């Protein structure tokens, strides 16, 4: 008999847990049956949304734990030039506990970003081009991830959640819009054209993303937005 599918509720902006610094997990906690089950439920909830990442605070848990996956079906209908511009390619399922993030590139990329905890909205958000993340995997073993482009953006977005930061804290405010408006007016426009039409200055377009996290601090295609 097929097991009944269980999905978690994704909390929305305004819930206090999204603005709190999540607590680190011990190796014993990571290996516990409860955390292993939580990881499984987070994976299924992320896929159902669908999204490319989900952090534990987004499902009401104060834990420094994220899951990430950019599935091949999310990008199969995206034009090749758009994928190249975003440096986006599929990312296999990954679990990161107690991640620390280091920015590796002084350059930034500016693209629309959304969040499963701010359902229905997107905004241009600057992110570092390349990052390194050190943490623990689902077996409690040390792991290092080096990423560029869209993968780096996903990692920055999810780790921000662990420190009580949302993409709206980093976005270019004049670009904040509903997903419906994005799909109707902007999804086929270049970033330069969007900035020009919205009167976003060149200085704002190259705004530096936030500091590295040290562990304490049509319509868009499915899965385009982070957790």
Secondary structure by P-SEA (a helix, b strand, c coil): cccbbbbbbbbcccccccccbbbbbcccccccaaaaaaaaaaaaaaaaacccccccccccccccbbbbbbcccccccccaaaaaaaccccccbbbbcbbbbbbcccbbbbbbbbbccccccccbbbbbccbbbbbbccccbbbbbbbccaaaaaaaaaaaaaacccccccccccccccaaaaaaccccccaaaaaaaaccccccccccccccccccccccccccccc
